[in-house]
Amino acid sequence: MEKAILGLDIGGTGIKGGVLINGELEDIRSITTPAKESKEFILETIAEFIETYSTYDLVGIGVGIPGLVDVREGIVLGLSNIPAFQHVELKKFLTERFLKPVFINNDANCFASGVHKFGVGRKFNHLVGLTLGTGIGGGIVINGHLYSGVNSAAGEWCSAAYLDHDFEHYCSGKFFEKNYHSKPKALAKLALTGDLVAIKAFEEYGHHLGELIKHILYALAPEAIILGGSIRKTYPLFKKSLYQSLEKFNYPTVLEKFQILLSEMDETAIHGAVALVELENEVVNN
C-alpha cells in the first residue's frame, strides 16, 4: 500500500477528504454531513468515511473544523452549524479507532497553512488567509509558522464589531443576501451584464472588505493576504473599491510591500488539514 496523509474538511453541509501522496493531493471524495443527527452518529459517519481510504497506508490524519478547537487536546469546542457537535473529543475518538496520529484545527487556519505550504503563499514568511463564503474565516502565518492562538481563535475577525454588526455581516455572503436578497454568484452574473444594482453591490462589498483588511494591516502588517472561498471568484467586481478603501490606510510604505492574492486551489482546506500532520510540531498555539 502507498503511504499517504489523509486530510479532512468537515463542514456543516459536507465532509470532504483527500490523500497527499508524494506531495500531490489525490482521490478527493465527499459525503453529506448528517448535521442534525446525534454526536455519536456524526462520529460514526466520519469514521466510516475515513475507512473508505483503507487501501492507503495512512501515516496521519489532519482535520479542519469550522469552529473553535482545543488544538493540543484535539477537542472540538463547538460548531454553530452542527448543533450536537459540542465539546467533542474528536482526536481521542479517531486515534483510538485508527491508531494513527491525528491533528485538528480550525478550517480557516487550515486554509492559511495550506496556501502557505502548497499554494501562492509559499514565498511569504508572514501572511493572512481569508476565506470568503457563507461566512468569513481568517488564519495567520507568522515567520513561516501557523499561529492558532488559544483554542484556535486567532484570526476570528468575523466577530469583530463593525458598523451596526460585525465584519462577517458585511464581508461574507450574508452581505449580499441581507442587502440584495441574492447569492453572490447570481449577482455576479448580473453585474457582468451591466446591471447597475449588482455592480453597486460589489462596489459596496469591496469597500467593507477593504475596511477589514485595514484592520488586519494595523494589527499584523503581513506581506500578503490570500483570498479563498467562493466569493474570491468575483474579485474583479470588487477589486477597485477594495483598493480605494486601502488608499486611506495611514502607512503607505506598508502598502508598498503588501499584496492581495487569490488562492488558485479549490481544495485548500484539505491541503491545510494535510499540512497539520506535517507541521504540527511547528504550530504556535499561544
N, C-alpha and C positions, 0 to 999 in steps of 0.2 A: 504493500500500500504506500501511496505517496504521503510524505509528511506535509502537513498543512496547518495553518492557523485559521480558525473559524471566527468570523465576525458577525454579530447580530445587531440589527437595528430594530428595537421594539417600540412601536408607536401605538397610538390609540385605535387606529384602523387596520394596521398591518404589521406583520413581523417579516423582516427580510434578512436573508443570510447570504454569505459568500465565503469562499476559502481563498486564502493567499498561498500560492504555490510559486516558488522561485521568483518572488517579487511581483507576481501578477495576480489580480483578483479574478477568480473564476467561479463558475457554477452558481450564479445568482438565483435564488429561489425566494418565494414569498407565500405567506398564508394570511388569512384574515385573523385579526386579533379578537378573541372572544371577550371583548371589553366589559360586557355586562355580567359575565359569569363570576363564580367564586374564585378566591385566591388559589385554592387547590386545583381547580380546573384549569386556570390560566398557566400555573406552573407546569402541570402535566402536558399542556399543549406546547409549551416552549420546549420541554424535554423531548417530546415526540418529534418536534421539528428538527432538533439537533440530531436525533437518531437517524434522520434521513441522510445525514452526512457520514454514516458509519463506515462507508467504503474508504474513507480517508484516515490516515494515521494522524489524529489531531494532537498537536503539541500544546495547545492552549485555546481558550475561548475568551473573546472580548465581547462585551455587551454595552450598547448605548441605550440610554433610557431618557425619555423626555420629562425629567423631574429631578428632584434632589436625591443625591446618593451619598451615603457614608462610604467614601471610596476605600478606606482602609479595611473596613469590615465587609464591604460588598452588600450593604443593606439599602434597599430602595425605600426611601423615607416617605414618598408619596407621589402619586400621579393623579392629576386632576381629571384626566380623561379616561382613567381606568379605576373606577371607584373602589374596587376590592383590593387593589394593589397598594396597600399602605403598610409601611414598616415590614417589608418582605425580605427575609434573609436569603436573597437570590444566590449570592456567591456560595453560601453553605449548601444550599439545595443542589446546585449544579456540580459543585466539587464532589459531593458525596455520591451523586448519581453517575458522574462520568470519570471521576478520578483524574481530572486534568486541572491545570492551573486556570483560574477564572478571574477576570478583571472587569470591573463595571464602572462606568462613569456617565455623566450627563451627555445627552446626544449632541448638544452644541459644542461641548468640549471635544467630543469625538470628531466633529466636523473640523474644528480648528487643528487638531492633531493630524487628521487625515490630509488636509490641504498642505500642512507643513511638511509632512513626510513624503507624500506621494504626488502632490499637485503643484499649483502655481505658487504656493507659498514656500517652496523648498529653498529659495535663495535668500529668505529673510530670517533674521535672528529674533525679531520682535514683530508679532502680527496679532491681529484680532480677526476671528472668523464670525461673520454674522449670517444666520440663516433666516431668510425672508420667506415666510409661507403663511399658513393659517395663524401662526403666532410668530414670535421673533426670539431667536436664541443667540447667545454670544459665548465664544470661547477665546481664551487668551494663551498665547505662547510668548514666553519671556526668556531671552538668552537661549533660545532653541529648545526650551522645555515647556511642556504643558503646565499651566498654573490653574489648578482646580479650585483652590480656596477651601474654606470649611464647608463640608457637605456638598462639594462640587458647585457651590453657589456663586463663584466668581464669574463675572460677565453677565449677570442677570439684569441687564439694563431694561429688559422688558417691563419690569415692575417699578422702575424709577418714575417719579412724578413728572408729568409734562402737560402743560396747558390744563385742561379740566379733567384729565385722566392720567394715563401713563404712556410710555413710549410704545408699548405693544399696540395700544389702541390706535395709534397714528402711523406706525411703521410696519404693520403686517397686513394680511388680507382683511382684517377687521375694519381697517380704514375704508376700503372700497365698499364693503358690504354695508357698513353703517351709514356712510355718507352718500353712496351712489347706488346702493341696493343691487350690487352686481359683483361677480367674481373678477379678480384682476385679469385673467385670461380673456374673458369675454369683453371687458373694457378695452384691453389692448387691441383686439381685432377691430373695434370701433374706432379707436384712436388712429390706427393705420389707414383707415378710410377717410380720415379728416374730420371725424366727429368732434366738435368743439368741446362738448361736455366731457367726453372721455379724455381728450387732450388735457383739459383743465385738471381732471382728477389726478393724472400722473404728475403734472406740474406741482400740485399741492403735496402729493406724496413725496416727491423728491425734496421739497423744502423741509418736510418733517424729518425725513431720513438724514438730511444734512445736519439738522439740529442735533440728532442723536450722535452722529459721527463727530461733531464738535465736542460733545461731552466726553466721548471716548478719547479724543485727541488731548483734551485738557488733563485727563486722568493718566493716560498711558503713553501718549505720543509714539504709537507704533510706527514701524516703517511702512506697513501696509494693512489695509482692511480687505479681506477676501469675502465677497458676497456669494452666498449659496441659497438654496431653496428655489422654489418655482418662480417667485417674483423676480429673481435676478434676470430671467429671460426677457423681461420687459425693460431692462436697463436703458436702452436708447431713448425710451419715452420719458424717463425722469432724470437722466444724467445732467442735462443743462441746469435744471432748477436745483439739483443737489449741489452742484459746484457753485452756483450763485449764492447759496446759503453758506458755503465754506469760505466765500470771499470775506465774510465778516469775522472770521477766526482771527484772534488777536496776535498770533505769532506766525507771520508769513514765511519765516525761514524754516519752520517746521513743515509747512505745506510743500516747500521746495523739494523735500526728500520723501514725501509721502505719496503712496499710490493706492488707488482703489482698483481691485481686480475682480474678475468673475471666476468662480470655480469652473473648471472645464469638465469636472466629473459629476455624474448624476448619482453615484453611489458613494459619496464622500463619507457619509456616516458609517458605512460598513468598513471602508478603508480605515477610518479612525478607530473603530472598535478593534480591528486587527492590530492597529498600531499600539493599542493599550497593552497588548500581550508583549510586544517587542520593547516598549518603552516604559513599562510600569515602574521600574526601579528609578526612572529619571523624573517621575511626576513629583512636582512640588505641591504638597497638599495644604500647607499652612504658611 
